[in-house]
Amino acid sequence: MGSILFGLFILFLVLGVPIGFVLGLSSIGAVIAADYPLIIVSQRLFTALDSFPLMAIPLFMFAGSIMGHGGITKRIIDFALSFVGNVRGSLAHVVAISGVLMGGISGSGVADTAALGSIMVPEMTKRNYDKGFSAALVAASGSIGLIIPPSIALIIFGVTTQASIGDLFVAGIIPGILIGGGFLLYSYYVARKNNYPKEGKVSWAARRQNFKETIWALFMPVIIVVGIRGGMFTATEGGAVVAIYCLLISLFVYKEITIKDLPKICFEAAISTATIATIIAAISLFGWLLSSEQIPQAITGALLGVTENPVLLLILINGLLLFTGMFLDSAPAIMLLAPILAPVATSLGVDMVQFGVMMVINLTIGLLTPPVGTAMYVASNISQTPILQLSKKLMPFWLIMITVLMLVTFVPAITLLFVG
């Protein structure tokens, strides 16, 4: 059965079938081949989605959709620009800073890439920034949303492994900031090298005004982290709180949306949620079939049989995750590999929270790598930059993220300093 399962999986993947259907169709084929009762399919699909923590996903998707329509993205960009307007390559720095700030609100790397790219790439092009660099920076900075809370990927990891979602959120903050800081340094180097323009110094009065307008948006990550860590609400309840908060400030403070806009916003959030839910349901059936064939145990044994050196094993795990991220988006990759690799990580003395962040950073890099890098394709489409050219421009950003990944892997304090 295992050969049929993987054979169908590879076939559908090569044919370009969407990953949720790849997982589902290959699993159904294996169920039929193994002569299992077909009722198993519906049972596994339903059980996978019958989870209270997973309700956080549509709620954060709704909040992210409101953010795009409600003027929150624009205000974050203006706020960042007011502090770096006098630095060479100001707009590049704005993109990196906005990626960190927006990551703390939407939780979706692809959504942040689309929001940042639609606003910033045209402005950077007008000022003669290299289009490939602009697209690469937008894709990389937008992807930080997968690491910084309220990361949807971290929520899925927490649900899959029963790790504390609150601890995962806290653990993602420092790595996310380090990656953003690395992007800032590289942007400054490129800006100096190419003599990119400054946007002009902004007075402190204007900065205060920008801060007053943006503070409502900036307060959202604080609500999420403090509320969940303080035990005031769960991650799911936090999603509801943030969604309502986001709706209220967009309707009554920024006044950039009206009640008439809500059906469109809800539809966008529903489509995004349905995509993830399809993958989660399908991967549950796929994972059950893997477990029934004891494939996870075989992979674990194979990894441990390669070497007993924990450093080499961790490097092997990172290599496997990086490779997987090149072909699978974060949600299916986490639900497929977390149950397999978590026991290996635990046997090596790696904290599950640390491993969760490590896994998500690997898969975040996957958003920026061919052949299935979703954020890369979004940035390519917005900027009209060919994938090959964009991939070359992304290489320095890959290096920055891999450097932080190694720190997370071998320096536990990077993730666990404020956990516990």
Secondary structure, DSSP 4 states (H G I P E B T S, - for coil): -HHHHHHHHHHHHHTT--HHHHHHHHHHHHHHHTT--THHHHHHHHHHH--SGGGHHHHHHHHHHHHHHTTHHHHHHHHHHHHHTTSTTHHHHHHHHHHHHHHHHH--HHHHHHHHHHHHHHHHHHTT--HHHHHHHHHHHHHGGGTSSS-HHHHHHHHHH---HHHHHHHHHHHHHHHHHHHHHHHHHHHHHHTPPP-----HHHHHHHHHHHHHHHHHHHHHHHHHHTTSS-HHHHHHHHHHHHHHIIIIIS----GGGHHHHHHHHHHHHHHHHHHHHHHHHHHHHHHHTTHHHHHHHHHHHH-S-HHHHHHHHHHHHHHHHTTS-HHHHHHHHHHHHHHHHHHTT--HHHHHHHHHHHHHHHTTSTTT-HHHHHHHHHHT--HHHHHHHHHHHHHHHHHHHHHHHH-THHHHTT--
